[in-house]
Amino acid sequence: MKDSYKRLLEDIEKMDGNTDEILLGICELLKGSVAHYDWVGFYMLKNGKLNLGPYSGAPTEHNQIAIGQGVCGQAIERESTMIVADVRSEDNYLACSLDVRSEIVVPIFKDSEIIGEIDIDSHRLDAFDQYDKEFLEAVCEHVAGSL
């Protein structure tokens, strides 16, 4: 993991407050600290659907997403991190903005069950790499432990 990501993870681990405050704090920290993170949000799994939680970035009309729908729904269905280098090449992509070019979605597991995910959009093509994946998986591990 890059040193800059290690420092961000340390900052995240120091956050306190209620769940929504912590999640919003993570969104704002990541969006404000990582140049290629243009939209950062959490979706929480409730009643078999992903429901939009705290986020930082432009408003989205995707307040609820079905399992299997879009990249967010596919990550839950596959139970794994998904990196999409070019969202325009995805048949099942849910466009939040015409500016979005790439996306990473990381599920949050608690007691071996998926409870939600972090979703990050970038206006850059092929913006996410193995460092982003490892870092965001560590963020999700921390989030699961604090819920």
C-alpha positions in Angstrom: 0.0 0.0 0.0 1.3 3.5 -0.9 2.4 5.6 2.0 -0.2 8.3 1.3 -2.9 5.6 1.5 -1.4 4.3 4.8 -1.7 7.8 6.3 -5.3 8.1 5.1 -6.1 4.7 6.6 -4.6 5.9 9.9 -6.8 9.0 9.8 -9.8 6.9 9.1 -9.1 4.6 12.0 -9.0 7.7 14.3 -12.5 8.9 13.3 -15.3 8.7 15.8 -19.0 9.6 16.0 -22.1 7.7 15.0 -22.1 5.5 11.9 -23.3 8.1 9.4 -20.9 10.7 10.7 -18.0 8.2 10.3 -19.1 7.1 6.8 -19.5 10.7 5.7 -16.1 11.6 7.2 -14.5 8.8 5.2 -16.2 10.0 2.0 -15.2 13.6 2.5 -11.6 12.6 3.4 -11.1 10.3 0.4 -12.7 12.7 -2.1 -10.7 15.6 -0.8 -7.4 13.7 -0.5 -7.2 11.5 -3.6 -7.1 13.4 -6.9 -8.8 10.7 -8.9 -11.7 10.1 -6.4 -14.4 12.3 -7.9 -17.4 10.7 -6.1 -17.2 8.6 -3.0 -20.2 7.0 -1.4 -21.5 4.1 0.6 -24.4 1.9 -0.2 -25.8 -0.3 2.6 -27.6 -3.6 1.9 -31.2 -3.5 3.3 -34.1 -5.8 2.4 -32.2 -7.2 -0.5 -31.4 -3.9 -2.1 -28.5 -1.4 -2.0 -29.6 1.9 -0.4 -27.5 5.0 -0.8 -25.9 6.2 2.4 -23.5 9.0 3.1 -21.6 10.3 0.1 -19.4 13.1 -1.1 -19.7 14.4 -4.7 -22.4 15.4 -7.1 -26.0 14.3 -6.3 -27.1 11.0 -7.7 -30.5 9.7 -8.6 -29.5 6.1 -7.8 -30.8 6.0 -4.2 -31.6 2.3 -4.5 -29.9 -0.4 -6.6 -31.0 -4.0 -7.1 -28.5 -6.8 -6.7 -27.0 -7.5 -10.1 -27.8 -4.1 -11.5 -24.9 -1.8 -12.5 -21.4 -2.2 -11.2 -22.6 -1.7 -7.6 -25.1 -4.5 -7.8 -22.7 -6.8 -9.7 -20.1 -6.4 -7.0 -22.6 -7.6 -4.4 -23.7 -10.5 -6.6 -20.1 -11.6 -7.2 -19.1 -10.9 -3.6 -15.9 -9.3 -4.8 -14.2 -6.0 -5.6 -14.9 -4.7 -9.1 -12.7 -2.3 -11.0 -14.1 -1.0 -14.3 -11.4 0.8 -16.4 -14.0 2.3 -18.8 -17.6 2.4 -17.6 -18.7 3.1 -21.2 -17.7 -0.4 -22.1 -20.1 -1.9 -19.5 -23.5 -3.0 -20.8 -25.1 -2.9 -17.3 -23.6 0.4 -16.2 -25.8 2.9 -14.3 -24.6 6.3 -15.4 -24.5 8.8 -12.5 -22.8 11.4 -14.6 -21.5 11.7 -18.1 -18.2 12.7 -16.6 -17.6 9.3 -15.0 -15.1 7.2 -16.9 -14.0 4.5 -14.4 -15.3 3.0 -11.1 -14.3 0.8 -8.2 -16.7 -0.9 -5.9 -15.6 -2.8 -2.8 -18.0 -4.9 -0.7 -18.1 -4.6 3.1 -18.2 -8.0 4.8 -19.2 -8.4 8.5 -19.2 -11.9 9.9 -18.8 -13.3 6.3 -22.0 -11.5 5.2 -22.1 -8.5 2.8 -23.6 -5.5 4.6 -22.8 -2.8 2.0 -20.1 -1.4 -0.2 -18.0 1.7 -1.0 -18.4 3.0 -4.5 -15.9 5.4 -6.1 -16.2 7.1 -9.4 -13.5 8.9 -11.3 -13.6 11.2 -14.3 -10.3 9.7 -15.4 -10.2 6.6 -17.7 -8.6 3.6 -16.0 -8.0 5.5 -12.8 -7.9 2.6 -10.3 -5.1 0.1 -9.6 -4.1 -2.6 -7.2 -3.1 0.1 -4.6 -6.6 1.5 -4.7 -8.1 -2.0 -4.3 -5.9 -2.9 -1.3 -6.4 0.4 0.3 -10.2 0.4 -0.1 -10.5 -3.2 1.0 -8.6 -2.2 4.2 -11.0 0.8 4.6 -14.0 -1.6 4.3 -12.5 -3.9 6.8 -12.2 -1.0 9.3 -15.8 0.1 8.5 -17.1 -3.4 9.1 -15.3 -3.6 12.5 -16.8 -0.3 13.6 -20.4 -1.1 12.7 
